[in-house]
Amino acid sequence: MKEWTKKIRAYALKNAVEHNGKAQESSVISSLFHEGLKKEDVRRVIQDVKKIVSEINKLELEEQEKEFSKLEKETSSRPEREGLQELPDISKSMVLRLAPYPSGALHIGNAKTYLLNALYAEKYNARLLLIIDDTIGSEEKQVVKEAYDLIPEAFDWLKVKYEKPILYKSDRLEIYYKYAEELIKKGKSYVCFCSSEKLRENRSKGIECEHRKQGAEETMKEWKKMFKMKEGQAILRIKTNMQDKNPAFRDRVLFRISEREHVRVKKKYKVWPLLEFSWAIDDHLLGITHIIRGKDLMMESEMEKYIWNIFSWKQPELLHAGMIKIEGMEAKISKSKAQKEVKEGKFSGWDDPRTWSIQSLRKRGFQAEAIRKFVEDIGLNQNDISVPIDVLYAINRKLLHEIAEKVECKENKKGKFTVVFEDASEKRFDADIKAKEGEIVHFIGIGYTRFDGKKFYFAHP
């Protein structure tokens, strides 16, 4: 983007002069944000930033100072905004929560929203609860045993300060049953025996099914029977407006029957709540004051509000972050996809670089501080945005530059060392080095790597 060229050079010179002749790409990009650069346009300027920073870093400090004196007027003199934007309704007793579904390891995509909650909890000295959202899930998206360790492990490495003990939805089924019965007594729900096809058809046409006419007493009897029924026989639905402009909001499902064994509570329960019902109950009972979630969950937020209104409960602040697309990754990141590939042995494990899990990033040499800074810079942006992975690389590179040993290397098919790249491909090479486990090494011509005791895992150029 030619209109940014002069600004990029000015800020690169400014950053170099302030840091003993060495400008950093991430600092230049951050400065451009304060000049009005949109996050969705970063990918269009990133190559220019790299090229100009490289050029300026080759100059002597005296030359940098001389050129900057001519371009200084291009840099803003106003103070840059630091940190996260303010949240509404700030009080002295704020409570936020993390509620990950344990279908696998956290990856860089979904960790963004969780980390945003954690950063705000730190900003306001708020309580932060970790609630493992282990309802039964679907056939396609199942709970996996190892996720119970992988998720807290990722949060701990990211320096997330959540309260102990960890809470589990699978321990709270009796609580959800109690409030389901309260809804039944209020005449706000009914047991439906329609097939999933019939349910979808009625919703789309705004037609009430015959079961909706149940009185509270009859619904309670059918609800009790659900605990002895077979999977798919019945569901508990909430009464909304069957003429609602959004068909998906019409009489949504609150509970369903699942005969699959749960990895934690085994066969103890067979009637399971859907997430939005368990959220509505827990967010009230646990005193959550602010909920930050992706805007893909706005429908669930509306259902939570609907349930809170039925019970006349005070509503937390609901804030929705835009979806983020991180450009430059080898494949779409997905816990469900990773779960399948790990289970089938196509991935070496949850720390396989192709998962882009927090464990894989740690293994490759990413620093927790870099991921935290990356998320903080994105902030609570309500628009969907695309951010090049190069932005995270630039932030991480600045940290690794301080600690990495710089080593010459030569590619050799029968070389002594192995580098594993982000697509899990490997190359052999020779180098004069005795690396220790966990050490960060910058191989000239390859990039920054981390040694795991056997192989070097590539982080980025």
C-alpha positions in Angstrom: 0.0 0.0 0.0 1.9 3.0 -1.3 0.0 5.5 0.9 1.6 3.9 3.9 5.2 3.7 2.6 6.4 7.0 4.1 4.7 6.3 7.5 6.3 2.8 7.6 9.7 4.2 7.0 9.2 7.0 9.5 8.1 4.7 12.3 10.8 2.1 11.4 13.5 4.9 11.7 11.9 6.1 15.0 11.9 2.6 16.4 15.5 2.0 15.3 16.8 5.2 16.8 15.0 4.4 20.1 16.5 0.9 20.2 20.1 1.3 19.4 19.7 0.9 15.6 17.5 -2.1 15.5 13.8 -1.6 14.5 11.2 -4.3 15.2 8.4 -5.1 12.7 5.8 -5.6 15.5 6.5 -2.1 16.9 6.1 -0.5 13.5 2.8 -2.3 12.9 1.6 -1.3 16.3 2.4 2.4 15.5 0.5 2.1 12.2 -2.6 1.0 14.1 -2.5 4.3 16.0 -2.3 6.1 12.6 -5.5 4.5 11.5 -4.4 1.2 9.9 -7.2 -1.3 10.0 -6.4 -4.8 11.2 -7.9 -6.3 8.1 -5.3 -4.3 6.0 -2.2 -5.6 7.9 -1.6 -8.4 5.4 -1.4 -5.7 2.6 1.4 -3.8 4.3 3.3 -6.6 6.1 5.8 -7.2 3.2 6.6 -3.5 2.9 7.2 -3.4 6.7 9.6 -6.3 6.5 11.4 -4.9 3.5 11.8 -1.4 5.0 12.8 -2.6 8.5 15.4 -4.8 6.9 16.8 -1.9 4.9 16.9 0.5 7.9 18.6 -2.1 10.2 21.5 -2.2 7.7 22.1 1.5 8.2 24.5 2.9 10.8 22.8 4.6 13.7 24.1 8.0 12.6 22.5 7.5 9.2 19.2 6.4 10.8 19.1 9.6 13.0 19.9 11.8 10.1 17.1 10.3 7.9 14.6 10.3 10.8 15.1 14.0 11.4 13.6 14.6 7.9 10.7 12.2 8.4 9.9 12.9 12.1 6.8 14.9 11.2 5.3 11.8 9.7 5.1 10.2 13.2 2.3 11.1 15.6 3.1 13.1 18.7 -0.1 12.1 20.4 0.2 9.5 23.2 -0.5 6.0 22.0 -3.4 4.1 23.6 -2.1 1.2 25.6 -3.8 -1.8 26.9 -7.4 -3.0 26.5 -10.4 -0.8 26.0 -12.7 -0.3 29.0 -15.6 -2.7 29.7 -19.1 -1.4 30.6 -20.4 -1.5 34.2 -17.1 -1.9 36.0 -17.6 -2.8 39.7 -15.4 -3.8 42.6 -16.6 -7.4 42.5 -16.3 -8.4 38.8 -16.3 -12.1 37.9 -15.4 -13.5 34.5 -15.2 -17.1 33.4 -13.5 -19.5 31.0 -15.8 -22.3 29.7 -13.9 -24.5 27.3 -15.5 -27.6 25.9 -13.0 -30.5 26.4 -12.9 -32.0 22.9 -9.2 -31.5 22.6 -6.3 -29.1 23.2 -6.9 -25.4 22.9 -5.6 -24.0 19.7 -4.5 -20.5 18.7 -7.9 -19.6 17.4 -10.2 -20.5 20.3 -7.6 -19.6 22.9 -7.9 -16.0 21.7 -11.3 -15.4 23.3 -10.4 -17.2 26.5 -7.2 -15.3 26.8 -9.1 -12.0 26.3 -11.2 -12.9 29.3 -8.1 -13.6 31.3 -6.5 -10.3 30.3 -9.6 -8.4 31.3 -9.7 -10.2 34.7 -6.1 -9.1 35.3 -6.9 -5.5 34.2 -9.7 -5.2 36.7 -8.3 -7.5 39.4 -11.5 -9.6 38.9 -12.1 -13.2 39.8 -11.7 -15.7 37.0 -13.4 -19.1 37.1 -12.4 -22.1 35.0 -15.5 -24.2 34.2 -14.9 -27.2 32.0 -18.0 -27.3 29.8 -18.2 -31.1 29.7 -21.8 -31.8 28.8 -22.2 -34.9 26.7 -21.6 -33.2 23.3 -22.5 -34.6 19.9 -21.4 -37.7 18.1 -19.2 -35.5 15.9 -17.8 -33.4 18.8 -17.1 -35.7 21.7 -15.4 -35.1 25.1 -11.9 -36.6 25.2 -10.2 -37.7 28.3 -6.8 -36.0 27.7 -8.5 -32.6 27.2 -9.0 -32.4 31.0 -5.3 -32.1 31.4 -4.4 -30.3 28.1 -6.7 -27.3 28.8 -5.5 -26.3 32.3 -1.9 -27.0 31.1 -2.3 -24.5 28.3 -3.9 -21.9 30.6 -1.1 -22.4 33.1 1.6 -21.9 30.5 -0.2 -18.8 29.2 0.0 -17.4 32.8 -3.8 -17.3 33.2 -4.7 -16.7 36.8 -7.9 -18.7 37.3 -9.3 -19.8 40.7 -9.0 -23.2 42.1 -10.7 -25.7 42.2 -11.7 -26.1 38.6 -15.4 -26.6 38.1 -16.9 -29.3 35.9 -20.4 -29.2 34.3 -20.6 -33.0 34.7 -20.7 -32.5 38.5 -23.7 -30.1 38.2 -26.4 -32.2 36.5 -28.6 -32.3 39.6 -28.5 -28.5 39.7 -29.6 -28.3 36.1 -32.4 -30.8 36.7 -33.7 -28.6 39.6 -34.0 -25.5 37.4 -35.5 -27.5 34.5 -38.3 -28.5 36.8 -38.7 -24.8 37.9 -39.3 -24.0 34.2 -41.8 -26.8 33.9 -43.7 -25.6 36.9 -43.9 -22.1 35.4 -45.3 -23.6 32.2 -42.4 -22.4 30.2 -41.3 -25.8 28.7 -42.7 -29.1 27.4 -41.5 -32.6 26.5 -41.6 -33.1 22.8 -41.7 -36.4 20.9 -41.3 -35.0 17.4 -38.6 -36.4 15.1 -35.7 -34.1 14.4 -37.1 -33.7 10.8 -40.5 -32.8 12.0 -39.0 -30.3 14.6 -37.1 -28.6 11.8 -40.1 -28.4 9.5 -42.4 -27.0 12.2 -39.8 -24.4 13.2 -39.3 -23.2 9.6 -43.1 -22.9 9.2 -43.7 -21.5 12.7 -46.1 -24.3 13.5 -46.7 -25.4 17.1 -46.6 -29.2 17.6 -49.2 -31.1 19.5 -47.0 -31.6 22.5 -46.8 -27.9 23.2 -50.3 -28.0 24.6 -49.1 -30.0 27.7 -50.0 -28.5 31.1 -47.2 -28.2 33.7 -48.4 -31.3 35.5 -48.3 -33.5 32.4 -44.9 -32.1 31.3 -43.5 -32.9 34.7 -44.7 -36.5 34.4 -43.2 -36.8 30.9 -40.0 -35.2 32.1 -39.6 -37.9 34.8 -40.2 -40.6 32.2 -37.4 -39.2 30.1 -34.8 -40.6 32.5 -36.0 -44.1 31.5 -36.4 -43.5 27.8 -34.2 -44.4 24.9 -32.0 -41.9 23.1 -33.9 -39.9 20.6 -37.4 -40.6 22.0 -38.0 -37.2 23.6 -36.5 -33.8 24.3 -37.3 -31.0 26.7 -38.0 -27.7 24.8 -38.5 -24.2 26.0 -41.5 -22.1 24.9 -40.5 -19.1 22.9 -42.5 -17.3 20.2 -43.0 -19.7 17.3 -43.4 -16.7 15.0 -40.0 -15.3 16.0 -38.2 -13.8 13.0 -35.3 -16.2 13.6 -36.5 -19.8 13.1 -33.6 -21.1 15.1 -34.9 -19.2 18.2 -38.3 -20.9 18.1 -38.8 -23.4 20.9 -35.1 -24.4 21.3 -34.0 -27.7 22.9 -33.0 -27.5 26.5 -32.4 -31.2 27.4 -31.9 -34.4 25.3 -31.2 -38.1 26.0 -27.8 -39.6 25.3 -26.9 -43.1 26.1 -23.2 -42.6 25.2 -20.8 -43.1 28.1 -19.3 -39.9 29.4 -15.5 -40.1 29.9 -15.8 -38.6 33.4 -19.1 -39.6 35.0 -19.6 -42.8 32.8 -23.2 -43.9 32.7 -24.4 -41.9 35.7 -26.6 -39.6 33.6 -28.5 -40.0 30.4 -30.5 -36.7 30.3 -28.1 -33.9 29.4 -28.6 -30.1 29.1 -27.5 -28.2 26.0 -24.8 -25.7 26.7 -26.9 -22.6 26.6 -29.2 -23.8 29.4 -26.2 -24.9 31.6 -24.6 -21.5 30.9 -27.7 -19.6 31.9 -28.0 -21.4 35.2 -24.3 -21.3 36.0 -23.7 -17.7 35.0 -26.3 -16.7 37.5 -25.4 -19.1 40.4 -21.7 -18.4 40.1 -22.2 -14.6 40.0 -20.6 -14.0 36.6 -20.7 -10.2 35.8 -19.1 -10.1 32.4 -19.2 -12.7 29.6 -16.9 -12.2 26.6 -17.5 -14.7 23.8 -17.3 -15.0 20.1 -20.2 -13.4 18.1 -20.9 -16.9 16.6 -22.6 -17.5 20.0 -25.0 -14.6 19.8 -28.0 -16.9 19.4 -26.9 -18.7 22.6 -26.6 -15.3 24.3 -30.2 -14.4 23.4 -31.4 -17.7 24.8 -29.5 -17.0 28.1 -31.2 -13.7 28.3 -34.6 -15.3 27.7 -34.0 -17.8 30.5 -32.8 -15.1 32.9 -35.9 -13.0 32.2 -38.1 -16.0 33.1 -36.4 -16.3 36.5 -36.2 -12.4 36.9 -32.5 -12.7 37.4 -30.0 -9.8 37.0 -28.2 -10.1 33.7 -24.4 -10.1 33.3 -22.8 -7.9 30.6 -22.7 -9.8 27.4 -19.9 -8.8 25.0 -19.2 -10.4 21.6 -15.8 -10.5 20.0 -15.6 -10.7 16.2 -14.2 -13.9 14.6 -10.5 -13.8 13.7 -9.0 -15.5 10.7 -5.3 -16.0 11.1 -3.8 -16.0 7.6 -0.8 -18.0 6.7 -1.5 -21.2 8.5 -1.1 -24.4 6.6 -4.7 -25.7 7.3 -7.9 -24.6 9.0 -7.5 -25.2 12.7 -10.2 -27.2 14.4 -10.4 -29.2 17.6 -12.8 -31.7 15.9 -10.4 -32.2 13.0 -7.4 -32.5 15.3 -9.3 -35.0 17.5 -9.9 -37.2 14.4 -6.3 -37.0 13.2 -4.8 -37.7 16.6 -7.2 -40.6 17.2 -6.4 -42.1 13.7 -2.6 -41.6 14.2 -2.2 -39.1 11.4 -0.9 -36.6 13.9 1.8 -37.5 16.3 -0.2 -36.2 19.2 -1.9 -33.0 20.5 1.4 -31.2 20.2 1.8 -32.0 16.5 2.6 -28.7 14.8 -0.3 -29.1 12.4 -2.8 -28.8 15.3 -1.6 -25.2 16.1 -2.5 -26.1 19.7 -1.0 -24.2 22.5 1.1 -27.2 23.3 2.5 -27.3 19.8 3.3 -23.6 19.8 5.2 -24.0 23.1 7.1 -27.0 21.6 8.0 -24.9 18.6 9.5 -22.1 20.7 6.7 -19.6 20.9 6.7 -17.5 24.1 3.6 -17.1 26.3 4.2 -13.4 26.4 4.0 -13.2 22.6 0.6 -14.9 22.4 -0.7 -12.7 25.2 0.5 -9.6 23.4 -0.9 -10.8 20.1 -4.4 -11.2 21.7 -4.1 -7.9 23.6 -3.3 -6.0 20.4 -6.4 -7.5 18.7 -8.5 -6.6 21.7 -12.3 -6.7 22.0 -12.9 -6.1 18.3 -16.5 -6.7 17.3 -15.7 -6.9 13.6 -14.6 -10.1 11.9 -10.9 -9.5 10.9 -8.1 -11.3 9.2 -4.6 -11.1 10.8 -1.5 -12.5 9.1 0.4 -15.1 11.2 3.4 -12.8 10.4 2.1 -10.4 13.1 2.4 -13.1 15.8 5.8 -14.1 14.3 7.1 -10.5 14.6 6.0 -10.2 18.2 7.6 -13.6 19.1 10.7 -12.9 17.0 11.4 -9.8 19.2 11.4 -12.0 22.3 13.4 -14.9 20.8 16.1 -12.5 19.4 17.1 -11.8 23.0 17.6 -15.4 24.0 18.4 -17.4 20.9 21.9 -18.7 20.1 22.8 -17.9 16.5 24.3 -20.8 14.6 25.5 -21.5 11.1 24.1 -24.7 9.6 24.3 -26.7 6.4 21.6 -28.9 4.9 22.6 -32.5 4.6 20.4 -35.5 3.9 22.4 -37.6 6.4 23.0 -34.7 8.8 23.3 -35.0 12.5 20.3 -32.8 13.4 16.6 -32.7 12.4 14.3 -29.7 12.0 10.5 -30.4 12.1 8.6 -27.7 10.3 5.0 -26.4 10.8 3.6 -28.9 8.3 5.4 -31.7 10.2 7.9 -32.2 7.3 11.5 -32.8 8.3 15.0 -31.8 7.1 18.4 -33.0 8.2 21.4 -30.6 8.6 24.8 -30.3 10.2 25.8 -27.5 12.7 28.4 -27.0 15.3 26.2 -26.9 18.4 25.5 -28.8 21.6 21.9 -27.8 22.4 20.1 -28.5 25.7 16.5 -29.4 25.9 14.3 -26.3 25.7 17.0 -24.2 24.2 16.1 -21.6 21.5 18.4 -21.7 18.5 18.4 -19.4 15.5 19.8 -21.3 12.6 20.9 -18.9 9.9 19.0 -19.6 6.7 16.4 -21.7 8.5 15.0 -19.6 11.3 14.2 -19.8 15.0 13.8 -23.3 16.5 13.4 -24.9 19.9 15.2 -28.1 20.8 13.0 -30.8 22.6 16.0 -33.0 23.4 15.8 -35.0 20.2 14.8 -32.7 17.4 14.6 -28.9 16.6 11.1 -27.6 16.1 10.7 -24.7 13.7 9.0 -21.6 15.0 9.3 -19.1 12.2 11.9 -17.2 10.1 
